[in-house]
Every structure is written in structure tokens, then in C-alpha cells.
Amino acid sequence: MIDMPAFAAPFAQPAGSPIRELFPYLSQPGMISLAGGYPSPSLFDAEGLAHAAARAMTGDAQTLQYGATEGLPILRTALAALMRERGIQSGAEQVMVTTGSQQAFDLLVRVLIEPGDTVLVEVPAYPATLQALRLAQAHIVPVPMDEHGLQADALAALLRQLPAKQRPKLLYTVPNFSNPRGTLLAAERREALVQLACTHGFWVVEDDPYGELQFDTADAPDGSTPPMPPTLRTIGDRLADGGVNPVVYLSSLSKTVAPALRVGWMLADSSLLRRCAVAKQTVDLCTSPLAQMVAARYLESGRYPATVQRARIEYQRRMQALVQGIASSLNGCVHCAPPAGGMFVWATFAQSIAPQALFDAAVAQQVLYVPGKAFYPDSAPHHTMRLSFAAPDVPQIEQAVQRLAAAVTELLH
Ligand SMILES: Cc1ncc(COP(=O)(O)O)c(C=O)c1O
């Protein structure tokens, strides 16, 4: 039989998403998963979404028709209003609806990156970003993070060292409650980062699916949430001073409303937006107008703020259960700091514990997490793990910690 043609180079030996490859374990009976960044099913506003869906279906025929690639005007307008609440001045024409914010990043990569191009990525990084960049055969240059997010001074040093032919095209960061570290990028670093982008001329992708999931802090004077630092996009508007804002802002309804809607969006300079729209034409023509109309009607219904507020309260409770459980049951072996929002706790474990052995022991104990190596561009062993507290409830989280403790104890003895 004749050989079939070769696969395109990036797909010759493709590595799938390290998180999606954990799926088979999820179906094992009794498994408690701290792995995926899944919102809690108990927080889905099914009633509100049912109303929104009914309204969407009784509207005009555009709900069941192909729509403009950039998105339905009604949703773009609603998202522009949401952006203004986040301090971002935007008109509907600057917002492009995407099929999840994941697609927005993929479109940017298609539009900007050629094999060998340099891309700066905060590390540890969201794995799908690394995957998209690997498939595009980008030259990934890691930028280190600490507990205050991406290290702007390390970035400045790196930019000084990079040879001219490795001038970066873009930088990727999740400034608000990052995935996986849970960090909030400090205000002065935000300013420095955008300043560097303006000086050196590279795009900054500000991926923000978690910014609204901020926790209350007991140490705030009135016990409320402290104000969020400004978005990079807002800083970019100011520093660009009428020129091109280098910041591309991405966000999503996945973490606050429902991932099944697959509604994300991108806010960017018109030159970039136009090219992303052309790229999207061949990917899916348009994001499902039905899903877009449900999202638009949901935002219009006024239920969104209360839904987000419920999520903030519940996720904070779950985060505290996880962090306190780790401190009391895994004291000395596993360390983590409480995040100020989002869905993830980033934990570090003793060097004496082999990462793969711990993962295997945890699976045997019926608890799942994402091993740290999924978040790095290299293949070195990493004594870290990402634990998501969003989907399991507090009793499940407590049980998961006990199981993790049993796995660690087994390895240490
Ligand atoms: C940082 C980050 N960006 C993007 C996404 C994808 O979100 P969406 O469902 O909008 O595609 C996720 C999902 O986990 C994420 O954590």
C-alpha cells in the first residue's frame, strides 16, 4: 500500500495538552479532581441562562443564522460596557467576540508568529499558551515570576541581552490571579511592563479570565476587597498617547458564567483586530450566534454581578479549605500561599519527593492534580503542582488533602 503524505512538521510527533491528557483519570470511580480549571457546577446560574436562552430564541432570526465574524453587535456592545466597568475605555468596534478566549490567543499566534519568532512567556505558564506557541514553532523565552507576578526587572534585563534578531514579537501574561501561580501582578510592575513594550516594540497579551474572581481581604480597612490594579490595556492607552496601544486584552465568560457558552473576546488595536478577523474567517466563520445571543441576553438581564459575587465568596471558602488543609496535614512537605483570587493554588513540595512518584501515589489514593512540569517550556523535573479548588466542594477538598497527605506519607516512608 502506498504511504500517505507526511503530517505537517508541528504535527509529526505532537504532544497533546498535558491537562486534557489527565481526562482518563477523571472517569475513575471515586477520584477527586483538583486538576482542571473547571468552574463549580453549583455556581452555574441555570435559571438565568434558561431565561436568556428563551429570550435568545424568541428574538429575531439572526440567532439561528451565520453572523459577522467579529461578533453580534448586541454582544460586542454589552462586552464594551463590561470593559468600561474594568476601567478599559472601549467602543463595541474594538471588541471581537471569539470562541472562548483560547481562540483569541490562537488567532493572535496565526497573525503574528512565524517559525523561529521570539515570544516571551511568563513562567510557569498556562499550558495551552505553550502548546499554541510550540505548534507555531515559536522560540519561547521564559520570563520568571515570583509571588507578585511576572518580574519586570528580569524582563528588562532579558530584553537588554536578547540579540537584535531575537527581538520579541509578543509577551504573554495573566496579570490577575494567574494560571497556575494565582499571583496578582503588582501595580508598579504593570507600569514597567507596558513601558518596556512601548520602548522595545512588542505586543503584550493580557489574558484576563480570572480578574473578577477577587477575594475579600480581612486586612482591608473596611473588610472589603482592595481595588484591583489597573489593567495593562488601560496603562497602554495612557502610554501610547494616541499611538498604537501594544496591549491586547483577552477575557471570557467561561469562568464566571459557563465554559459551555464558549464566549470569549479580544480588545486590540484595529490593525491587529482586522487581521485576527481574517484568520477567524477560515477557523469558524463566526462564534455560534446562538451562544452569543444567550450571552448577550444574560448580560442584559442584570444577573451577572450577583453570579460573579456568589463565585467570589464560594471560591474563597474553598481556597481557604485547601490552603488550611495543606498547612495542617502536609506541614513541612508541601508549601503554598493563599491566592487573592482566581481558581488555583500553586504548591511546592520537598526535593526529596520524586514528582512522578508523587503523581502516581496521588492517583492511587484517588486524588488528581496537575504536575508542575505542564507549565514549563522545558522538560526538567519540577517539584510543583497546581491545585484547583473551584470544582470540588469543601468536604471533597478536605478529603482530597487527606489523600494527598497519605500519598506523601507513603513516599516518605
Ligand atoms: C489563563 C487562561 N486563558 C484562557 C483560558 C481559556 O478560556 P476559554 O474557556 O475562554 O477559552 C483559560 C482556561 O482555563 C485560562 O486559564
PDBQT file of the ligand as one rigid body, heavy atoms in Angstrom, charges set to zero:
ROOT
HETATM    1  C1  LIG A 501      -5.283  31.757  31.542  1.00  0.00    +0.000 C 
HETATM    2  C2  LIG A 501      -6.363  31.168  30.706  1.00  0.00    +0.000 A 
HETATM    3  N1  LIG A 501      -6.607  31.673  29.492  1.00  0.00    +0.000 NA
HETATM    4  C3  LIG A 501      -7.564  31.180  28.708  1.00  0.00    +0.000 A 
HETATM    5  C4  LIG A 501      -8.335  30.118  29.108  1.00  0.00    +0.000 A 
HETATM    6  C5  LIG A 501      -9.374  29.576  28.166  1.00  0.00    +0.000 C 
HETATM    7  O1  LIG A 501     -10.597  30.076  28.446  1.00  0.00    +0.000 OA
HETATM    8  P1  LIG A 501     -11.833  29.947  27.441  1.00  0.00    +0.000 P 
HETATM    9  O2  LIG A 501     -12.748  28.943  28.020  1.00  0.00    +0.000 OA
HETATM   10  O3  LIG A 501     -12.404  31.318  27.395  1.00  0.00    +0.000 OA
HETATM   11  O4  LIG A 501     -11.309  29.531  26.098  1.00  0.00    +0.000 OA
HETATM   12  C6  LIG A 501      -8.124  29.539  30.363  1.00  0.00    +0.000 A 
HETATM   13  C7  LIG A 501      -8.897  28.368  30.796  1.00  0.00    +0.000 C 
HETATM   14  O5  LIG A 501      -8.563  27.656  31.687  1.00  0.00    +0.000 OA
HETATM   15  C8  LIG A 501      -7.108  30.084  31.179  1.00  0.00    +0.000 A 
HETATM   16  O6  LIG A 501      -6.838  29.591  32.388  1.00  0.00    +0.000 OA
ENDROOT
TORSDOF 0
